[in-house]
Amino acid sequence: MASQTPQADAMTEPWPTCGTETPHAVAIELRTESAGGENAAFSREPYRVATCRECGAVRVERMNDA
């Protein structure tokens, strides 16, 4: 029997705005941190963007905090 991967809409996480665990959508975005210049193309960092499906609030976390 093959194992099944959980459905994306079945995932929950604690959400401070709602005060409970709620379903959420998560995306990973590469964001440019440098405002300009020739090094802007090399200043991209990954961010985790979670959106609550109950209240619509968005939480953005930088993934590389080095």
CORSULGI-V608005 format. One record per residue. N is the residue number from 1. RES is the residue in one small letter. SS is DSSP state (@ for helix, = for strand, . for the rest). PSI is psi in whole degrees, 0 to 359 (* if undefined). OMEGA is omega as a letter, one per 30 degrees, with the letter a starting at -180 (none if undefined). Layout:
{{N:RES:SS:PSI:OMEGA} {N:RES:SS:PSI:OMEGA}}
//
This chain:
{{1:m:.:129:a} {2:a:.:144:l} {3:s:.:152:a} {4:q:.:142:l} {5:t:.:135:l} {6:p:.:143:l} {7:q:.:145:a} {8:a:@:324:a} {9:d:@:358:l} {10:a:@:355:a} {11:m:.:137:l} {12:t:=:159:l} {13:e:=:155:l} {14:p:=:135:a} {15:w:=:115:a} {16:p:.:327:a} {17:t:.:318:a} {18:c:.:339:l} {19:g:.:18:a} {20:t:=:177:l} {21:e:=:129:a} {22:t:=:158:l} {23:p:=:147:a} {24:h:=:159:l} {25:a:=:137:a} {26:v:=:138:l} {27:a:=:153:l} {28:i:=:126:a} {29:e:=:143:l} {30:l:=:121:a} {31:r:=:140:l} {32:t:=:125:a} {33:e:.:337:l} {34:s:.:137:a} {35:a:.:337:a} {36:g:.:194:a} {37:g:.:177:a} {38:e:.:345:l} {39:n:.:1:a} {40:a:@:324:a} {41:a:@:341:a} {42:f:@:4:a} {43:s:.:19:a} {44:r:=:140:l} {45:e:=:148:l} {46:p:=:138:l} {47:y:=:139:l} {48:r:=:121:a} {49:v:=:112:l} {50:a:=:134:l} {51:t:=:125:l} {52:c:=:130:l} {53:r:.:352:l} {54:e:.:308:a} {55:c:.:348:l} {56:g:.:0:l} {57:a:.:148:a} {58:v:=:137:l} {59:r:=:127:a} {60:v:=:129:l} {61:e:=:130:l} {62:r:=:133:a} {63:m:.:332:l} {64:n:.:93:l} {65:d:.:58:a} {66:a:.:*:none}}
//
